[in-house]
Amino acid sequence: MSENTNAAVQANEDANKKLSVLTKIGYSFGEIGSQCSWTLISSYLTVFYTDVVGLTPVVISAIMLIARIWDAVNDPMFGAIAENTHTKWGRFRPYILWGAPILALFNCLTFLNLDVPSSWKAIWCGFTYIGCGMAYTAVNISTQCVANCMTALNEERVALNAYKGVGSGLIQMVISAVTMPMILYFGGGSASSEKGYFMAALVFSIVCIPCFWVCFASTKEILGSSGKKESVGDTMKNLVNSFKYTFKDRNAVFLMLAMLTFLTGLFGRIGIMAYYFIYIMGNPVLIAGFATAMSAGMLVVNFYAPFLLNRFSKKYVGAAGCILQALCCVFFFIIGENNLVGMIVPSGFLYGVTNLISISCFTLSAEIIDDNWLRTGVRSDGVIASCVSFSTKLGNAIGGSIGILALSAVGYVANAENLSAEVLTRMDMVINFAPAALFVLGAVLFLCVGMTREKAKANEAEIARKVASGELK
């Protein structure tokens, strides 16, 4: 048997072998690091900007709009650059190794309130938020893409994302339980203390770095890492082809639109959810109980989602998750209107245990990447994953900026102690009904994706054949 034949056989075995439990656990630490580095921003940044820094809703919206315009260029470009990177560690793993400390630094700077004039505060907030977003793009997209490169087996990818989800659920339970108490502790009992927010960011940043490094050490890229050095001209040609083939792919476009719509509602709600507890429920400490229960529910998702994802087309699972999330929002509105404090924890668990969208998206995007690779010969995993990541941040910004503007429009005033019952009802509607409508639209867009379970299984077999023959590397 020739050396080339041996290499082809080995490549086929590596791409189609089952991954060890330790490998899956190690990979999940990447998601733990991501949650430590980003949860504080997604859940508390808007409140930090209004109640600590003193920025107006208009300025906050402008900062997030500028950041998203930049992300529209930065995120897909990073994905294209990363997928055309060739090192001894692979294409994506180096960005996990070196990007983690930079992300940790910017995460701290984002929650550093400088004693400078208001105009300079706005500039500082914009700089740190954009910098943090760029670092998060490099590390988080690379973490996502590594899973698609470790194996060609879709069931193993589902397992990797389930382990990642378990890690996410566990750390979210911890983060949810300790974040507000930590802010209050370091802030001397105040929910509007700049020291409280900064120290919380510092603690989470210190934790995230070793988590990303464990992920780096536990993973190995099998698919798409030829190690071939390319000229600048070849690299630029590959970048152009990645974008061209991605945005001509109907399935990729509909998945991006579905996630953009869903995440606008999700992150928009997360960005202003603190107002729900502080003003509508009248007790910010309830955030910890709700968020912890939600994280527990999201942990449970990862134990039953693989059963669904391995037996039904992933687009149907994603659409069902969107509808269930919309129904939860209606329930939240009723709780707020009737001040049903005892339902806070059960509602949080229900919201978490029905969130099938993230794991559906990541596993469905892997199938779309494979399909695109087979049809075009270009593995656009970086571009497709980065566009989904951009949808995440765009949804975060659109939802958060529109959410705070909508709250302001219905009568919200920062740090007000006696908002009227009418204003509180309108705030409750903004926080819950607007996301519900977006979740329903997201379900429709999921159903527009053409990738089915049967097509994915056929592609899996074709990739195994072509990897063995050396047609795909």
C-alpha positions in Angstrom: 0.0 0.0 0.0 1.5 3.4 -1.1 2.2 6.3 1.3 -0.6 8.3 -0.3 -3.1 5.5 0.1 -2.1 5.1 3.7 -2.6 8.8 4.2 -6.0 8.7 2.6 -7.1 5.8 4.7 -5.9 7.5 7.9 -7.7 10.7 6.9 -10.9 8.8 6.3 -10.6 7.1 9.7 -9.8 10.4 11.5 -12.8 12.2 9.9 -15.2 9.4 10.6 -14.2 8.1 14.1 -16.1 8.8 17.3 -14.6 11.4 19.6 -13.7 10.6 23.2 -15.7 11.9 26.1 -12.6 13.8 27.3 -12.3 15.5 23.9 -16.0 16.6 24.1 -15.6 17.9 27.6 -12.5 19.8 26.7 -14.2 21.4 23.7 -17.1 22.5 25.9 -14.7 24.7 27.9 -14.6 27.0 24.9 -18.3 27.8 25.4 -17.7 28.2 29.2 -15.1 30.8 28.3 -17.4 32.6 25.9 -20.2 32.8 28.5 -17.8 34.2 31.1 -16.6 36.8 28.6 -19.9 37.9 27.1 -22.8 37.3 29.5 -22.2 40.4 31.5 -22.2 42.5 28.3 -25.3 40.9 26.8 -27.3 41.2 30.1 -26.0 44.2 31.9 -24.3 46.6 29.5 -27.3 48.7 28.7 -28.1 49.2 32.4 -24.4 50.0 33.0 -24.5 52.6 30.3 -27.7 54.3 31.5 -27.5 54.0 35.3 -23.7 54.1 35.9 -22.1 55.9 33.0 -25.1 58.2 32.4 -25.4 57.8 28.7 -28.7 58.7 27.1 -30.7 56.1 25.1 -29.9 57.9 21.9 -26.2 57.8 22.5 -26.4 54.1 23.4 -28.3 53.3 20.2 -25.7 55.3 18.2 -22.8 53.3 19.8 -24.4 50.0 19.0 -25.4 51.0 15.5 -21.8 52.1 14.7 -20.5 48.8 16.2 -22.8 46.8 14.1 -21.9 48.6 10.9 -18.3 47.7 11.7 -19.2 44.1 12.5 -20.9 43.9 9.1 -17.4 44.2 7.6 -15.3 42.7 10.4 -17.1 39.5 11.2 -17.4 37.9 7.7 -13.9 39.1 6.9 -12.5 37.5 9.9 -14.3 34.3 9.1 -12.9 34.3 5.6 -9.3 35.1 6.8 -9.5 32.3 9.5 -10.7 29.6 7.1 -7.7 30.5 4.8 -5.2 30.5 7.7 -2.7 27.6 7.6 -0.6 26.8 10.7 0.6 23.6 12.4 -2.3 24.1 14.9 -4.9 24.3 12.1 -7.0 27.2 10.8 -9.0 28.2 13.8 -7.3 27.0 17.0 -4.5 29.7 16.9 -7.2 32.4 17.3 -8.5 30.7 20.4 -5.0 30.5 21.9 -3.9 34.1 21.3 -7.3 35.8 21.2 -8.4 34.8 24.8 -6.2 37.2 26.7 -7.1 40.1 24.4 -10.8 39.4 24.8 -10.4 39.3 28.6 -8.7 42.7 28.6 -11.4 44.4 26.5 -14.1 42.8 28.6 -12.7 44.6 31.6 -12.2 47.9 29.8 -15.8 47.8 28.6 -17.0 48.1 32.2 -14.4 50.8 33.2 -16.2 54.1 33.8 -13.7 56.9 33.2 -14.1 60.3 35.0 -14.1 62.4 31.9 -16.6 64.7 30.2 -19.8 63.0 28.7 -18.6 63.3 25.1 -15.4 61.5 25.9 -17.3 58.8 27.9 -19.3 58.1 24.8 -16.1 57.8 22.7 -14.5 55.5 25.3 -17.6 53.3 25.5 -17.7 53.0 21.7 -14.1 52.1 21.5 -14.1 49.5 24.2 -17.4 47.9 23.0 -16.2 47.6 19.4 -12.8 46.3 20.6 -14.5 43.7 22.8 -16.8 42.7 19.9 -13.8 42.2 17.6 -12.0 40.0 20.1 -15.1 38.0 20.8 -15.6 37.4 17.1 -12.1 36.0 16.7 -12.3 33.6 19.7 -16.0 32.6 19.5 -16.2 32.0 15.8 -13.0 30.0 16.0 -14.5 27.9 18.8 -17.6 27.2 16.8 -15.7 26.3 13.6 -13.4 23.9 15.3 -16.4 21.6 16.1 -17.2 21.3 12.4 -13.6 20.5 11.5 -13.0 17.8 14.2 -15.3 15.2 12.5 -17.4 14.6 9.5 -20.1 12.7 11.4 -23.2 14.8 12.0 -24.1 12.8 15.1 -20.7 13.5 16.7 -21.2 17.2 15.9 -24.6 17.1 17.6 -22.8 15.5 20.6 -20.1 18.2 20.6 -22.7 20.9 20.6 -24.7 19.1 23.3 -21.6 18.9 25.5 -21.0 22.6 24.7 -24.5 23.3 25.7 -24.1 21.5 29.0 -21.0 23.5 29.7 -22.9 26.6 28.8 -25.8 25.7 31.0 -23.6 24.9 34.0 -21.6 28.1 33.8 -24.7 30.2 33.1 -26.3 28.8 36.3 -23.2 30.0 38.2 -23.0 33.3 36.4 -26.8 34.0 36.8 -26.6 33.2 40.5 -23.5 35.3 41.3 -23.5 38.2 38.9 -26.0 40.6 40.6 -24.9 39.6 44.1 -21.3 40.2 43.0 -22.2 43.6 41.7 -24.0 44.4 44.9 -21.2 43.1 47.0 -18.4 45.0 45.3 -20.7 48.0 44.9 -21.5 48.3 48.6 -25.1 47.2 48.1 -25.8 49.5 45.1 -27.0 48.1 41.7 -25.6 51.3 40.1 -22.0 51.1 41.4 -19.2 51.4 38.8 -16.9 49.4 41.1 -19.4 46.6 41.3 -19.6 46.2 37.5 -15.9 46.5 36.9 -15.0 43.9 39.6 -17.5 41.5 38.2 -16.1 41.9 34.7 -12.6 41.4 36.1 -13.5 38.1 37.9 -15.2 36.7 34.8 -12.3 37.8 32.5 -9.7 36.0 34.7 -11.8 32.8 34.6 -12.3 32.8 30.8 -8.7 32.6 29.7 -7.8 29.1 31.0 -11.2 27.9 29.8 -10.3 28.8 26.2 -6.9 27.3 26.6 -8.4 24.0 27.7 -10.5 24.0 24.5 -7.4 24.7 22.4 -5.5 21.9 24.0 -8.4 19.4 23.7 -9.2 19.8 20.0 -7.7 18.8 16.7 -8.8 20.0 13.2 -9.2 17.2 10.7 -11.3 18.7 7.9 -10.1 21.6 5.7 -6.6 21.9 7.3 -4.3 20.9 4.5 -1.4 22.9 5.9 -0.7 24.2 2.4 1.0 27.6 2.2 -0.6 30.0 -0.3 0.5 33.2 -2.0 -1.3 36.4 -1.2 -3.0 36.2 -4.5 -4.4 32.8 -3.8 -5.5 33.8 -0.4 -7.4 36.8 -1.7 -9.0 34.6 -4.4 -10.1 32.2 -1.7 -11.6 35.0 0.3 -13.7 36.2 -2.6 -14.9 32.7 -3.4 -15.9 32.1 0.2 -18.1 35.1 0.2 -19.5 34.4 -3.3 -20.5 30.8 -2.5 -21.9 31.6 0.9 -24.3 34.3 -0.2 -25.4 32.3 -3.2 -26.4 29.5 -0.9 -30.1 29.8 -0.2 -30.0 27.6 2.9 -27.2 29.7 4.4 -29.0 32.9 3.8 -32.3 31.7 5.3 -30.5 30.4 8.4 -28.7 33.8 8.8 -32.1 35.6 8.5 -33.8 33.2 10.9 -31.1 33.7 13.5 -31.0 37.4 13.0 -34.7 37.6 13.6 -34.7 35.3 16.6 -31.7 36.8 18.2 -33.0 40.4 17.8 -35.9 39.3 19.9 -33.8 37.2 22.3 -30.9 39.7 22.9 -33.3 42.6 22.8 -35.2 41.1 25.6 -32.0 40.1 27.5 -30.7 43.7 27.1 -33.7 45.2 28.8 -34.8 42.3 31.0 -33.1 43.9 34.0 -35.7 46.7 33.8 -38.4 44.0 34.1 -37.2 43.0 37.6 -36.0 46.4 38.8 -39.1 48.3 37.8 -42.0 46.0 37.0 -41.4 43.4 39.6 -39.8 45.9 41.9 -37.0 43.6 43.1 -33.6 43.3 41.2 -32.6 40.3 43.4 -35.2 38.3 41.5 -32.9 38.4 38.5 -30.6 35.8 40.1 -33.4 33.3 40.7 -34.9 33.7 37.3 -31.6 33.6 35.4 -30.4 30.6 37.4 -33.6 28.7 36.7 -33.3 29.6 33.0 -29.8 28.3 32.9 -30.9 25.1 34.5 -33.5 24.7 31.9 -31.0 25.4 29.1 -28.8 22.7 30.6 -31.6 20.2 30.4 -32.1 21.0 26.7 -28.8 19.4 25.9 -29.9 16.0 27.2 -33.1 15.7 25.1 -32.2 17.9 22.0 -29.8 15.3 20.5 -32.7 12.8 20.4 -34.7 15.3 18.4 -31.9 16.5 16.2 -30.8 13.0 15.2 -34.3 11.9 14.2 -35.9 15.0 12.7 -34.7 17.7 10.2 -33.0 20.3 12.3 -35.0 23.2 10.7 -38.2 21.8 12.2 -36.6 21.5 15.7 -35.4 25.2 15.4 -38.9 26.4 14.3 -40.6 24.5 17.1 -38.2 26.1 19.6 -39.0 29.6 18.3 -42.8 29.1 18.8 -42.3 27.8 22.3 -40.1 30.8 23.2 -42.9 33.1 21.9 -45.5 31.4 24.2 -43.1 31.8 27.2 -43.0 35.6 26.5 -46.8 35.8 26.8 -46.5 34.0 30.1 -43.9 36.5 31.3 -46.3 39.4 30.5 -49.0 37.8 32.6 -46.6 37.3 35.5 -45.5 40.9 35.4 -49.0 42.3 35.2 -50.1 40.3 38.2 -46.8 40.5 40.2 -46.7 36.7 40.5 -43.4 36.5 42.3 -43.8 32.8 43.0 -43.8 32.1 39.3 -40.5 33.8 38.5 -38.3 30.7 39.0 -40.7 28.2 37.2 -41.0 30.7 34.3 -37.2 31.0 34.0 -36.8 27.2 33.9 -39.6 26.9 31.2 -37.9 29.6 29.1 -34.6 27.8 29.3 -35.9 24.3 28.7 -37.7 25.3 25.5 -34.7 27.1 23.9 -33.8 24.6 21.2 -32.6 27.3 18.8 -28.9 27.6 19.5 -28.1 23.9 19.2 -30.4 23.6 16.2 -28.5 26.5 14.5 -25.0 25.2 15.1 -25.7 21.7 14.0 -27.8 22.9 11.0 -25.0 25.3 9.9 -22.6 22.3 9.9 -24.8 20.5 7.5 -25.1 23.6 5.3 -21.3 24.0 5.3 -20.8 20.4 4.2 -23.4 20.7 1.5 -21.8 24.0 0.2 -18.4 22.3 0.3 -19.6 19.3 -1.8 -21.2 21.6 -4.4 -18.5 24.2 -4.7 -15.3 22.6 -3.6 -14.8 25.6 -1.2 -15.2 24.9 2.6 -16.7 28.2 3.7 -17.0 27.3 7.4 -15.4 30.5 8.6 -17.6 32.8 6.5 -20.9 31.0 7.3 -20.1 30.7 11.0 -19.0 34.4 11.1 -22.2 35.5 9.4 -24.2 33.6 12.1 -22.0 35.3 14.7 -22.7 38.6 13.1 -26.4 37.8 13.3 -25.9 37.3 17.0 -24.2 40.6 17.6 -26.5 42.5 15.2 -29.5 41.0 17.0 -28.0 42.0 20.3 -27.5 45.6 19.1 -30.7 46.1 17.3 -32.8 44.5 20.0 -30.9 46.3 22.8 -31.0 49.7 21.1 -34.6 49.5 19.9 -35.6 48.1 23.3 -34.2 51.0 25.4 -35.6 53.5 22.9 -39.0 51.8 23.1 -38.9 51.8 26.9 -38.0 55.5 26.8 -40.9 56.2 24.4 -43.4 54.5 26.7 -42.4 56.6 29.7 -39.3 54.9 31.3 -37.0 57.3 33.2 -33.7 56.1 34.5 -33.5 55.6 38.3 -37.2 56.8 38.7 -38.8 55.4 41.9 -42.5 55.9 41.2 -43.4 55.0 37.6 -47.1 54.9 37.0 -49.0 51.6 36.6 -49.8 52.5 33.0 -46.1 53.1 32.2 -45.1 49.8 33.8 -47.7 47.9 31.8 -46.4 49.5 28.6 -42.9 48.5 29.6 -44.0 45.0 30.2 -45.5 44.8 26.7 -42.3 46.1 25.1 -40.2 43.6 27.0 -42.3 40.6 26.2 -44.7 41.0 23.2 -42.1 42.5 20.8 -39.7 39.5 21.2 -42.6 37.1 20.9 -43.5 38.5 17.5 -39.9 38.2 16.3 -39.7 34.6 17.5 -42.7 33.7 15.4 -41.1 35.3 12.3 -37.9 33.4 13.1 -39.9 30.1 13.0 -41.2 30.9 9.5 -37.6 31.6 8.3 -36.3 28.3 9.8 -38.9 26.5 7.8 -37.6 28.2 4.6 -34.3 26.4 4.9 -34.1 23.5 2.4 -31.7 21.2 4.3 -33.3 18.0 5.4 -32.1 15.1 7.6 -32.1 12.8 4.5 -30.0 15.3 2.5 -27.5 15.6 5.4 -27.1 11.9 5.7 -26.4 11.6 2.0 -23.8 14.3 2.2 -22.1 12.7 5.2 -21.6 9.5 3.1 -20.4 11.4 0.1 -17.8 13.3 2.3 -16.5 10.0 3.7 -16.0 8.7 0.2 -14.3 11.8 -1.1 -12.0 12.2 1.9 -10.9 8.6 1.5 -10.2 9.1 -2.2 -8.3 12.4 -1.5 -10.9 14.5 -3.4 -11.5 16.6 -0.3 -8.9 17.8 2.2 
